[in-house]
Amino acid sequence: IHGVRYDINWYGAGEVTLRLELRSIKPGSEPVSMERIVESGMGFRHWSSIGISPETYREFGRPYSWRVSLWRGQEMLAKQESFLW
């Protein structure tokens, strides 16, 4: 595996930030967080992706848990997390 892409299905309108947080199986590694600003015109469901580059994947190791959250400014609108988070 050289990298991973997380596809996120979200609902909303306007400009929001998708935040992906990952924990690694690698001992001693710190959790990593990535963000992507996305925008939609209407309040329908959308798909957006956040990818982990090959360099980051090699350094970070294999993810074992994740959390995705949707933000507008400082307000968290929604979140979804894996069982192991």
C-alpha positions as CSV (number, residue, x, y, z in Angstrom):
1,I,0.0,0.0,0.0
2,H,1.4,3.4,-1.0
3,G,-1.4,5.7,0.2
4,V,-5.0,5.8,1.3
5,R,-8.0,7.9,0.2
6,Y,-11.0,8.4,2.5
7,D,-14.2,9.3,0.6
8,I,-16.6,11.2,2.8
9,N,-20.4,11.5,2.2
10,W,-21.6,14.7,3.8
11,Y,-24.7,16.9,3.8
12,G,-24.8,20.7,4.0
13,A,-24.7,24.0,2.1
14,G,-22.0,26.7,1.9
15,E,-18.4,26.5,2.9
16,V,-17.4,23.9,5.5
17,T,-14.2,22.1,6.6
18,L,-13.8,18.4,6.6
19,R,-11.4,17.1,9.2
20,L,-9.9,13.6,9.2
21,E,-8.1,12.4,12.2
22,L,-6.2,9.1,12.2
23,R,-4.4,6.9,14.7
24,S,-1.7,4.6,13.6
25,I,-0.8,1.0,14.4
26,K,2.8,2.1,14.6
27,P,4.1,2.2,18.2
28,G,4.9,5.7,19.5
29,S,3.3,7.6,16.6
30,E,1.1,10.6,17.3
31,P,-2.4,10.9,15.7
32,V,-2.4,12.9,12.5
33,S,-5.1,15.4,11.4
34,M,-5.9,16.6,7.8
35,E,-8.4,19.2,6.7
36,R,-10.0,20.1,3.5
37,I,-12.3,23.1,2.8
38,V,-15.3,22.2,0.6
39,E,-18.2,24.2,-0.7
40,S,-21.6,23.4,-2.0
41,G,-24.4,25.5,-3.4
42,M,-27.4,23.5,-2.3
43,G,-28.1,21.4,0.8
44,F,-27.8,18.0,-0.9
45,R,-25.5,15.1,-0.1
46,H,-21.9,15.4,-1.5
47,W,-18.9,13.2,-1.8
48,S,-15.4,14.6,-1.0
49,S,-12.1,12.8,-0.6
50,I,-9.1,13.3,1.6
51,G,-6.0,11.4,0.6
52,I,-2.9,10.3,2.5
53,S,0.2,10.8,0.4
54,P,2.7,7.9,0.0
55,E,5.3,9.9,2.0
56,T,2.9,10.5,4.9
57,Y,1.7,6.8,4.8
58,R,5.3,5.5,5.1
59,E,6.1,7.8,8.0
60,F,2.7,7.4,9.8
61,G,2.1,3.6,9.3
62,R,-1.1,1.8,8.8
63,P,-4.2,3.5,10.3
64,Y,-6.2,1.5,12.7
65,S,-8.9,4.1,13.7
66,W,-10.3,7.3,12.3
67,R,-12.7,10.1,13.0
68,V,-14.2,12.5,10.5
69,S,-15.9,15.8,11.5
70,L,-17.6,18.6,9.6
71,W,-17.0,22.1,10.8
72,R,-18.3,25.6,10.0
73,G,-15.9,28.0,11.7
74,Q,-15.4,26.8,15.3
75,E,-18.7,24.9,15.4
76,M,-18.7,21.2,14.8
77,L,-21.8,20.2,12.7
78,A,-21.3,16.5,12.6
79,K,-18.9,13.6,13.3
80,Q,-18.5,10.0,12.6
81,E,-15.8,7.7,14.1
82,S,-14.6,4.2,13.9
83,F,-15.3,1.7,16.6
84,L,-11.7,1.8,17.9
85,W,-11.5,5.6,18.3
